[in-house]
Amino acid sequence: MNVSSRALGALALVVSLACVPSGGAGAPASSPTLATPAPAEGVTRASRSLTLESAMSESAMSESAMSESAVSTVSLAPAVASSRLGQGAESAPVEPSLASANAQLLAGLSAKAQWLDATEAARLERHATRADKNFDHFGRKVGEPMARWAEQTLAHEDGETIFYPFSGPDFATVHRLYPRAGRYVLVAMQKAGVPPQLSDMAAEDRRTTFELHGQIMHNFAHMGFFVTKKMNERFHHELPNAGLTGTLMIFAEREGFAIDRVEPITVDEHGEVVVHPGDRAQAQTWHSVRLHLRRRTNGQAVTLDYLRLNLADWNLRKHEGQRRFVHLMSGHRTLLKAASHLLQQRYGFAEIRDAILDNAPSVLQDETGLPYAKLAQGHQVRLFGQYQAPHMLFDADPQVPLAQAYQAQADSVEALPFRIGYRKVAGSCLQYAERDVSAEHDMSAEHDASAS
């Protein structure tokens, strides 16, 4: 086997390890290309003032008390910078909540806490250095050009809600694309899990926690995805109560937010997201989470909801509250990325597909989202990047009309200055669809005329 074939073989092996995509069962195994957040401008270890010791030096908590600590807070002020080690501060420091202090350590934005011994302190310093390198890499290659492109391209209003089904923990991408939103709603199949409480962990569990999150950050920064199946297996065997909450917290801190508190949530019978009434000492209470965030630049409150929810038709029709939730969320701007072509299947995901097509004011997606033929019927669609065929793991090509559109509109297809979605020979692509209000008005007038 020559070098090229070995490399291809290795890539195929890595890709083959990825899990069934977030949001539904029975789909082909795939490797979601989830973008990794770079530090938001001015949010680096060298430019943030932290007083972690005040939050991390609380007495050790029992398991039952731990859940309460996850939502208790120390007062937060908008952050302005200084050294991550507290050296040379030029402005008033932020006193973080315990959740924020934990997230800053996991994100590599700090390497100090009173419970650290010399060995762990040295390990965390290395973890922080690697995290800075990883996020800097992502920022230059993806995050910064993505943000500039979004500012010039996407309609976006202050404080609105953005719906991101099949997301995994990919807060970075949705925040870079829609940075002024007041609420982000992510939906996937993986459990969220209890917020990491680093000071309560055994040293070996802490080591595993940092190792796993360090691996996630590296994979996101350099490959654009992490091998979900392997990660889930490691979390299950080594940290059984852990899930995506820690990853969401890392991304929030790296995107320039302080975490006020984290609480478990669920969907009620009306389709509304509410605080979970269950015992917070029990892991099953934490399948879905809400992060109460505050922008460090201006103190603005932002909500990040992560719902563990199966979006397949059979589940939504079985649980009326979850079906109503999907229809409520479909009325907001929607992002679809690395969704394994699930919405293009004739059966299986018609409920959410039709809800988004009927209600969303705009849809931003890669080739794995809504079927192009249906999307183009009621929307003005702009094409970006290149598309010829799906990722090699998908044998059938349900997006033939999309490939034909890229070919027919070759002169008007716009450049895409960053990579996103599954890696393909042709590169990345996005379609930005805005609802055609004029067409809806014409259809409504036609209907009224025929009725009279």
N, C-alpha and C positions, 0 to 999 in steps of 0.2 A: 504494500500500500504506500503510495507516495505521500508527500507532506500535505498536498491539497486534499486528497481523499481522506487522510487522517483527520484533518481539521474539520471537514464536512461531517465525518462520522461522529466526532466529538460534539459538534453543534447539534446534530440530530439527537444524540443521546441526552444532552441537556434539555432540549426542547421536549423530548418525550416524557420527561419526568414531571412536567407541569400538570396541574390538577384540572378537573372539570371546572369550567369557568364559573365565576361567581354569579349567583342569581338563579340557577336552574340545574336540574339533574338530567342525566342522559345525554349531554352534549359531548362532542369529541374532546379528548384531552388536548389542552393547548397551553401556551405560555403567554399569559397576558403581559403585554408591554406596558407597564405602569410607570409613568414618569416619576422621577425622584426629585423632591424639592431641593433647591439650593437655598442657602440662607437668604432670606429677604434682605433687600438693600439695607445695610447698616446693622444687620442682625448676625453678628459673628461673635465668636468667643473673645476676640480682641476688642470688641466694641460694646459690651453689655455689662452693666453693673448688676451684680447678683449678691444677695445676702442669703445664701442657701442655709448657712448654719442655723439661722433663727427658725427656719421651717423644718430642717432635718433633725434638729437636736431634741425633738419631743420624745418623751419617754416611750419605750416599746409598747406596742398596742397588742391586745389580744385579738384573736381572729374575729370575734364578734364586734369588737370596737373598730377594726380595720375599715369596714365598709363606711362607717360614719366619717372616718378621717378622709376618705376619698372625696367627700363633698364638703368638708369644712374648709374654710379659707382664712388666710391672713389678708388684710387689706392690700389692694393692688392699686398702684398708680401707673399712668402711662410710662413706658420705659424709655429712657434715653441712655445711652451707652457708657460703657467703661470696660475694664478688663474682665475676662471671665474668672480670673483668680482674684479679683478685687483690687487690682493694682492701678493706681493712677486715675481713680474715678474723678470725673470733672462735673458730674451732675448728680442729683439726688437718686439713690439706688431704688430699684423696685424690690419690695419685700414679697417674695412669691408665695403663693399657696403651696401646700405640701404636694399637690398634684403637679404644679408647675415645676417645683424643685426636682421632683423625680424625673419629669420629662426632660428638663435641661441636662440632667446627668446622662440619660439614655441618648439624647440627641447629640451629645458631645459638646454642648455649650457650656459645660462646667465640668471640673474634675475635682471639686472640693465638697466634702461633707464630714461632719464630726465623727461619724461612725466608721470612716475609712481607716484601715491600718496602712502601714507603709506599702505592703505588697499590693493591696487593692488600689491605693492611690496611684501607684506607678502604672498599673494596668489601665485605670481609667484615663490617665493622661495619654497613653497610647491610643486608647479608644477615641478620645476627643480629637487627637491629631488626625487619625484616619478619617473620622467623620467629616472634619473640615475639608480634607482633600476630596472626599467623595462628593460632597455637596457643591464644592467649588467646580468640580468637573461637570456636574449636571447643569449648574447655572450657566456656564459658558456654552455648553453644547445644546442645551434644550430650554431650560427654564427662562433665561433672559430673552432669547429670540422669540419664545412662545408668548411671553408677556407683551412684548412690543407688537407682535403680530395681532394679538387679541385686542389691544387698545385701538388699533387702526381698523379692525375688521368687524368685531362683534358688537351688536346692540346690547346695551347693558345699563341698568339703572341702579342707583344707590339703594341698598337695603333689601333688594328683591331675593326671592328664594330660587335656588338652582337645584334641579333634580338630576341625580347621577345614578341610574340603575346599573347593575352589573359592574360595580366600581371597585370591589375590594377595598383596601384602605387608602386609595389614591386621592387623598385630599390635595396633594400638591398640584396636580394637573387642573382640577376644577378651580382651585384658588387662583392659579396663574392666569387662567382663561377668563375668570369672572371675579376680579379682585375686590369689587365693591359690594358684593352680595352681603345680605344680613343673615342669611341662613343657607346652609349647604345640607342636602339630604342625600346620603349615600346608602345604597342597598346592595347587599351581597349575601352569600350563603355561609361564610365563615363566622364563627361566634366572635363577639367582641372580647369578653373576658373581664375579670376583675382588674381594675387599674393597678399597675405595678406599685408595690409598697416596698421600696428597696431596703429601707432600714430594718424592716421586719424579716427579711429573707435570710436564710442561711447563706453563708459565704459562697458555697458551691452553687446555690440557686442564683445568686446575684451574678456570679461569673457566667453561668449559662445564659442568663437574661441578656447581659451585655454582648455576649458572643453572638447570640441569635439576632439581636437587633443590629449589631454591627454588620452581620452578613446580609441582612435585608437592605440596609443602606448601601452597601457596596454593590449588590446586584442591581438595585434600582438605578444607581448612578452610572454603571458601566455596561449593563446588559439591557436595561430598560424594563426588566421584570425580575421576579424572584420565583424560584421553583416551589410553588405553593404546596404541592404534595409532600415534598421532603420537609418543608418548614412545618406543615401541619403534623407530620409524623413526629418530628423532634419536640414540638410543643406538647403533643399528646403524651409522649413517653417521659419527657424530662421536666416539663412544667405544665401539668395537666389542666390547671385552672387559667392558664394564659391564653390570649387570643390576639385580636387586632387592636385592642385599646391602646396598648403601649406604642404601637406603630403610629396610630392616629395622633397620639400625644406628641411623638417625636416630630411628625410632619407639621403639626400646628406650631410648635415652638420654632422650628426652622423657617416657617413661613412668616414669622414676625408676630406671633400671638402669645399672650400669657394665658394660662389656663386658670380660670377662677375656681371651677369645680367640675367633677365628672359624676354623672348619676345614671343609673339604669333606666331604660325606657321600654315601652311596649306600644302596640297599636290597639286602641280600644274598638268597641263594636261599631263606632261611627266613622272609623278610619282616621281618627285623630291620634297623634303621637302624645303619649302621656307618661308621667313618671311611673315606673314599675312599682306596684304595691308590695312586692315580695320581700322576703328577708334578705337584706344586703350582705349577710354573712354567707349566703348560699350562692355557689357559682352559677347556677341556672338563672338566677335573677339578672345576671350581667350578659345575657346573649346580645343585647342591643344597648347602645350607650349614647348619651348626649354630653358633648363637651361644651361648657360655657366658656367662651373665649373673649379676650379683650385685645384689641389692636394695640400694640406697644407704641405706635406712632401717635395715636390720638385718643386712646382709651375707649374707642367705640366697641360696644358689645356685639358679638357675633356668635351664632349658634351652629354647631356642627353635630348633626344627627347621623348616627350609623345604625341601620336596621338590618338585623339578620332575618332575611325573608326570602322564601322560595317564590319566584315570580312566575312559575309555570302555571298554566291555566288550571290544572287539576287542583292545585293548592289554593289559588285565589277563589275558585268557585266553592271550595270547601269552607273557606273562612271569609265571611262577608265583610268583616271589618278590614281585613287586609286588601280585599278587592276595592273597597271604597277608598282606602288609603292611596292605592295606585291611581285611581281616577282623580283624586284631589291633587296629587303630586303632578299628574300629567298636564295640569293647567299652567305649569311653570316652564321656563326655559330648561331644556333638557340636553344633557351631554351623554353620548354613547361612545364607548371606546373599548376595544378588545373584548367585544361581547360575543365572540364565537359564532357569529351569524345566526344566533338563536331566533332573533325576531324575523328572520327571513324564511323560517320553516312554515310550511302550510298549516301545521297543527302544533300545538304545544305552548305557544306564547302569543296567541292572538289577542288575549285580553289587554295586556300591556301595550302591544303594538298598536292596536286600534285606538286605545286611549290617547297615546302620544300623538298619533297622526291626526286625531280629531281635535285635540285640545292645546297642544304645546304651541306657544307663540313663536318659538324658534327651536331648531334642533341642530346641534353641532355633533357630527359623528364621523367615524372612520368607516371603512368599507364593511365592517362587521355589524353595523346597526340596522336601521330600517331598510327595507327593500327600496332601491332607488326608484323603481317604476311607480310605486305607491307614493313615495315622498314627493316626487315631481308633479303629481296630479294636483295638489293643493298648496304648493309652496314655490316660491322663487328660490332656486338652488344655485349656489356658486360652488364651483369645483376648484380644489386646491391640490397641488402635488401631482402624483402619478398613480394610476391604477390599471393593471392589466389582468391580474388573477389573484385569488386569495392565497393565504399562507399555505405552505405545502401540506400541513396537517389536514386541510379541508379538501377532500377529494372532489366533491361536487362544487360547482360555482353558481350559487343562487344569485349572484350579482352580475350576470351577463349584461343586463341593461346599463349598469353603471360603467362597465368597461367600454361599452359601445358609446356612452355619453362622453367619456373622456376622449375617445378617438374622434368622435364627430365634432367636439368642441375644442379640439386641440389648440386652436388659435386664441381661445379666450380663457383656457385653464390658467389659474394663477399659481405663482410659486408658493411653496411651503418651506419656510426657512428653518425648520426643525424636524426631528424625527418623532413619530408618534405611532402607536398601534403595533400590530404584529410586523415583524421584519420580513420583508418580501424582496424579491429581485428588483421589482420596479420602485421600491422605496415607499415612502409614506404618502398618505392622502387624507384629506378631510373634505366633507361636504357641509356647507353651511346653508341651512334651509330656513327661510322666514315665511311665515304663513301669508298666503296671497289674499289679503283682505279684500282687494277689488274683485277677485273671482268669487269670494264668498258673498259679497254684496250683490253681484250680478245674479248669482244663483238664487239668493233670497228674493230679489225683485221678480225674477222669473217665476218663482214659486207663488208669490203673492198675486201676480197677474193671472196665473192659471187658476188660482183658487177663486178669484173674483169672476 
